[in-house]
Amino acid sequence: MTRAESNILLFSITLCWAASYVFIGSLPPDLSAFAYITLTTGIAAIILSVVFFKRLRKVNLSTIKSAFLLSIFLMGGLVLEKMGIELIPASNASFLASLSILIVPGLMLLLKKKPTKNNVAGAGIILLGLLLASRFSLNAFANTGTGFMLAACFFSSVYIISADRFTKESDPLLIGVVQMIFTAVFGFVFWTIEEPATFMSIAYTNEMLSSIFILAFFSKAYAYIVLMFSQKYSDPINVTVIASTEPIITLMLAVMIPAAYGAGEAFTLASLGGALVIAFGAVIAGTNFMSRKKPNEPNKGELPCL
């Protein structure tokens, strides 16, 4: 797989996650985070296990360890994000969730993996675009919801960096399948603690079931398997940069299906301007022209011609 093909797959994942807001919004408001995680990842785990049953025979201890750790980071990020969204405005939550564009390069520096000049410049431009698009309220940051969202962002960033390492050492498909199984099990355990009746406590409707199945297939089964494959041929910063373009996709979908995204506030000049700045930042971060050697610049250790 080439870098371009990997980027196309990453964009398809971002599209799935942006479109998933339509179906998440149709779920019952009293459906807990643990119930949501259990149902969606559980169905995704069943689908993937059936489709890739023969490949599961090749699962080894290394794959299990990698998937187990990734499922912990994934579960932690999903739960903390749900707790944060309940306490702060959606615009603030969206902005905080996007701060992985800064956290991922910072963590990579600690691991002695220096980002390129384009990565740094692009991240700064993307952050500016997120500020323009989110229109957040500074006063609303002073609560525990901000802490939950920052913790969720940290978990997500660690997840991306860990997945980059694990997928280059083991079969990304097997990691993706086993990770989904572990996440479903963790979700069910916490759901049982929260609500012992679990599946019997839900009022099932056709709308809820259809939304759960669509979310399970596209935003979980497809998205995370493709993410594992893409990270094998990409790097954490590139993954984060492409994920940061989600506001652009959300804006496009809001224009095409405004009823699903809220016709009153989906499209504004601020969101359009922010989307354009994010797109520009993504182009800067995804290229490497700042590190290219000038035509007349001599190589290191080579004396210039007189």
C-alpha positions as CSV (number, residue, x, y, z in Angstrom):
1,M,0.0,0.0,0.0
2,T,1.3,3.4,-1.0
3,R,1.2,6.6,1.2
4,A,-1.5,8.1,-1.1
5,E,-3.7,5.0,-0.8
6,S,-3.2,5.0,3.0
7,N,-4.4,8.7,3.1
8,I,-7.5,7.9,1.0
9,L,-8.4,5.2,3.5
10,L,-7.8,7.6,6.4
11,F,-10.1,10.1,4.8
12,S,-12.8,7.5,4.4
13,I,-12.6,6.8,8.1
14,T,-12.9,10.5,8.9
15,L,-16.0,10.5,6.7
16,C,-17.5,7.6,8.6
17,W,-16.9,9.3,12.0
18,A,-18.3,12.7,10.8
19,A,-21.4,11.0,9.4
20,S,-21.9,9.0,12.5
21,Y,-23.2,12.1,14.4
22,V,-26.5,11.7,12.5
23,F,-27.0,8.2,13.9
24,I,-25.7,9.0,17.4
25,G,-28.2,11.8,17.6
26,S,-31.0,9.5,16.9
27,L,-30.1,7.2,19.8
28,P,-32.2,7.3,23.0
29,P,-30.8,10.0,25.4
30,D,-30.9,7.6,28.3
31,L,-28.7,5.1,26.6
32,S,-25.5,5.1,28.7
33,A,-22.0,5.3,27.3
34,F,-21.2,1.7,28.4
35,A,-24.4,0.4,26.7
36,Y,-23.5,2.3,23.5
37,I,-19.9,0.9,23.5
38,T,-21.1,-2.6,24.3
39,L,-23.7,-2.7,21.6
40,T,-21.7,-1.1,18.8
41,T,-18.3,-2.8,19.5
42,G,-20.0,-6.1,20.3
43,I,-21.8,-6.2,16.9
44,A,-18.6,-5.1,15.2
45,A,-16.6,-7.8,17.0
46,I,-19.1,-10.5,15.8
47,I,-19.1,-9.2,12.2
48,L,-15.3,-9.1,12.1
49,S,-14.9,-12.5,13.8
50,V,-17.2,-14.2,11.3
51,V,-15.6,-12.5,8.2
52,F,-12.0,-13.2,9.3
53,F,-12.6,-16.4,11.2
54,K,-9.8,-18.3,9.4
55,R,-7.3,-15.5,10.1
56,L,-8.1,-15.6,13.8
57,R,-6.4,-19.0,14.0
58,K,-3.1,-17.1,13.5
59,V,-3.5,-14.9,16.7
60,N,-0.5,-15.1,18.9
61,L,0.4,-13.8,22.4
62,S,2.0,-10.6,20.9
63,T,-1.2,-9.8,19.0
64,I,-3.3,-10.3,22.1
65,K,-1.1,-8.0,24.2
66,S,-1.1,-5.3,21.6
67,A,-4.9,-5.5,21.2
68,F,-5.4,-5.5,24.9
69,L,-3.5,-2.3,25.5
70,L,-5.1,-0.6,22.5
71,S,-8.6,-1.5,23.8
72,I,-7.8,0.0,27.2
73,F,-6.7,3.3,25.5
74,L,-9.8,3.2,23.2
75,M,-12.2,2.4,26.0
76,G,-10.7,5.1,28.3
77,G,-10.9,7.7,25.5
78,L,-14.5,6.9,24.6
79,V,-15.8,7.0,28.3
80,L,-13.9,10.1,29.2
81,E,-15.1,11.9,26.1
82,K,-18.8,11.0,26.9
83,M,-18.3,12.3,30.5
84,G,-16.8,15.5,29.2
85,I,-19.4,16.2,26.5
86,E,-22.1,16.0,29.2
87,L,-20.5,18.9,31.1
88,I,-19.3,21.4,28.6
89,P,-20.7,23.0,25.4
90,A,-20.4,21.0,22.2
91,S,-18.2,23.7,20.6
92,N,-15.7,23.5,23.5
93,A,-15.8,19.7,23.5
94,S,-15.1,19.6,19.7
95,F,-12.1,22.0,20.2
96,L,-10.6,20.0,23.1
97,A,-11.1,16.7,21.3
98,S,-9.0,18.1,18.4
99,L,-6.0,19.0,20.5
100,S,-4.4,15.7,19.7
101,I,-2.9,17.7,16.8
102,L,-0.6,19.2,19.5
103,I,-0.4,16.3,21.9
104,V,0.7,13.7,19.4
105,P,3.8,15.7,18.2
106,G,4.5,16.5,21.9
107,L,4.5,12.8,22.8
108,M,6.6,11.9,19.8
109,L,9.2,14.4,21.0
110,L,9.4,12.6,24.3
111,L,9.9,9.4,22.4
112,K,12.8,11.2,20.5
113,K,10.8,11.3,17.2
114,K,11.2,14.8,15.9
115,P,8.3,16.1,13.8
116,T,9.2,18.0,10.5
117,K,8.9,21.7,10.1
118,N,5.9,21.2,7.9
119,N,4.2,19.1,10.7
120,V,4.8,21.9,13.2
121,A,3.6,24.7,10.9
122,G,0.6,22.7,9.7
123,A,-0.4,21.8,13.3
124,G,-0.4,25.5,14.2
125,I,-2.5,26.5,11.2
126,I,-4.9,23.6,11.9
127,L,-5.2,24.8,15.5
128,L,-6.1,28.3,14.3
129,G,-8.7,26.8,12.0
130,L,-10.2,24.8,14.9
131,L,-10.4,28.0,16.9
132,L,-12.3,29.8,14.2
133,A,-14.6,26.9,13.5
134,S,-15.5,26.0,17.1
135,R,-16.4,29.5,18.4
136,F,-15.9,28.2,22.0
137,S,-16.6,30.1,25.2
138,L,-13.6,30.7,27.4
139,N,-15.8,30.9,30.6
140,A,-17.1,27.4,29.9
141,F,-13.7,25.9,30.2
142,A,-13.5,26.3,34.0
143,N,-15.1,23.0,35.0
144,T,-14.3,19.3,35.3
145,G,-15.7,18.6,31.8
146,T,-12.5,20.2,30.4
147,G,-10.4,17.9,32.4
148,F,-12.3,14.9,31.1
149,M,-12.0,16.0,27.5
150,L,-8.2,16.7,27.9
151,A,-7.8,13.2,29.4
152,A,-9.8,11.7,26.6
153,C,-7.6,13.5,24.1
154,F,-4.5,12.2,25.8
155,F,-5.9,8.6,25.7
156,S,-6.6,9.1,22.0
157,S,-3.1,10.4,21.3
158,V,-1.5,7.5,23.1
159,Y,-3.8,5.2,21.2
160,I,-2.6,6.6,17.8
161,I,1.1,6.4,18.7
162,S,0.7,2.9,20.2
163,A,-1.2,1.6,17.2
164,D,1.6,3.0,14.9
165,R,4.1,0.8,16.7
166,F,2.0,-2.3,17.1
167,T,0.7,-2.4,13.5
168,K,4.2,-2.3,12.2
169,E,5.2,-5.3,14.4
170,S,2.1,-7.6,14.0
171,D,-0.8,-8.3,11.6
172,P,-3.0,-5.1,11.7
173,L,-6.1,-7.0,10.8
174,L,-5.8,-9.4,13.7
175,I,-5.0,-6.5,16.1
176,G,-8.1,-4.7,14.9
177,V,-10.4,-7.7,15.4
178,V,-9.1,-8.7,18.8
179,Q,-9.1,-5.1,20.0
180,M,-12.8,-4.8,19.1
181,I,-13.5,-8.0,21.1
182,F,-11.7,-6.7,24.2
183,T,-13.4,-3.3,24.0
184,A,-16.8,-5.0,23.8
185,V,-16.0,-7.1,26.9
186,F,-14.8,-4.1,28.8
187,G,-17.9,-2.2,27.9
188,F,-20.1,-5.0,29.0
189,V,-18.4,-5.4,32.3
190,F,-18.8,-1.7,33.2
191,W,-22.3,-1.7,31.8
192,T,-23.2,-4.6,34.2
193,I,-21.8,-2.7,37.1
194,E,-23.8,0.4,36.1
195,E,-27.0,-1.5,35.1
196,P,-27.2,-5.2,36.1
197,A,-30.2,-5.7,33.8
198,T,-28.0,-4.6,30.8
199,F,-29.8,-5.7,27.6
200,M,-33.1,-6.1,29.3
201,S,-33.1,-2.4,30.4
202,I,-33.3,-1.0,26.9
203,A,-36.5,-0.1,25.1
204,Y,-35.7,-1.4,21.6
205,T,-37.1,0.5,18.6
206,N,-36.5,0.0,14.8
207,E,-34.8,3.4,14.7
208,M,-32.4,2.7,17.5
209,L,-31.5,-0.8,16.2
210,S,-30.9,0.5,12.7
211,S,-28.7,3.3,14.1
212,I,-26.7,0.9,16.3
213,F,-26.1,-1.5,13.4
214,I,-25.0,1.3,11.0
215,L,-22.6,2.7,13.7
216,A,-21.3,-0.8,14.5
217,F,-20.5,-1.5,10.9
218,F,-19.1,1.8,9.6
219,S,-17.8,3.7,12.7
220,K,-16.4,0.6,14.5
221,A,-15.9,-2.5,12.3
222,Y,-14.9,-0.7,9.1
223,A,-13.2,2.3,10.6
224,Y,-10.9,0.6,13.1
225,I,-9.8,-2.2,10.8
226,V,-9.0,0.3,8.1
227,L,-7.3,2.5,10.7
228,M,-5.0,-0.4,11.7
229,F,-4.1,-1.1,8.1
230,S,-3.5,2.6,7.3
231,Q,-1.3,3.1,10.4
232,K,1.0,0.3,9.1
233,Y,1.9,2.5,6.1
234,S,1.6,5.9,7.7
235,D,2.8,7.8,10.8
236,P,1.0,9.2,13.9
237,I,1.2,12.8,12.8
238,N,-0.2,12.1,9.4
239,V,-3.1,10.2,10.9
240,T,-3.8,13.1,13.3
241,V,-3.6,15.7,10.6
242,I,-6.2,13.8,8.4
243,A,-8.4,13.2,11.4
244,S,-8.4,17.0,12.1
245,T,-10.1,17.6,8.8
246,E,-13.3,16.2,10.3
247,P,-14.9,19.7,10.7
248,I,-14.6,20.2,7.0
249,I,-16.4,16.9,6.2
250,T,-19.0,17.8,8.9
251,L,-19.6,21.2,7.3
252,M,-20.0,19.6,3.8
253,L,-22.5,17.0,5.2
254,A,-24.3,19.8,7.1
255,V,-24.9,21.6,3.9
256,M,-26.1,18.5,2.1
257,I,-28.3,17.2,4.9
258,P,-29.0,20.2,7.2
259,A,-31.9,18.6,8.9
260,A,-29.6,15.9,10.4
261,Y,-27.0,18.4,11.6
262,G,-29.1,21.3,12.7
263,A,-30.1,23.8,10.1
264,G,-29.9,26.8,12.4
265,E,-26.1,26.8,13.1
266,A,-24.4,24.3,10.9
267,F,-23.2,26.7,8.2
268,T,-21.7,30.1,9.2
269,L,-18.9,32.3,7.9
270,A,-16.8,31.3,10.9
271,S,-17.2,27.6,10.3
272,L,-16.5,28.1,6.6
273,G,-13.4,30.2,7.3
274,G,-12.2,27.7,9.9
275,A,-12.7,24.8,7.5
276,L,-10.6,26.5,4.8
277,V,-7.8,27.3,7.3
278,I,-7.9,23.6,8.5
279,A,-7.7,22.4,4.9
280,F,-4.7,24.7,4.3
281,G,-3.0,23.5,7.4
282,A,-3.6,19.9,6.4
283,V,-1.9,20.5,3.1
284,I,1.1,22.2,4.8
285,A,1.4,19.4,7.3
286,G,1.1,16.7,4.7
287,T,3.9,18.0,2.5
288,N,7.6,18.4,3.1
289,F,8.7,21.5,1.2
290,M,10.1,23.2,4.2
291,S,12.7,20.5,4.6
292,R,13.8,20.3,1.0
293,K,17.3,21.2,0.3
294,K,17.8,24.3,-1.8
295,P,19.2,23.7,-5.3
296,N,22.5,25.5,-4.6
297,E,22.8,24.2,-1.1
298,P,25.8,21.9,-0.6
299,N,25.5,18.6,1.1
300,K,26.8,18.3,4.7
301,G,30.5,17.8,4.7
302,E,30.8,19.0,1.1
303,L,32.7,22.3,0.3
304,P,30.9,24.7,-2.0
305,C,32.3,25.1,-5.4
306,L,34.3,28.2,-6.0
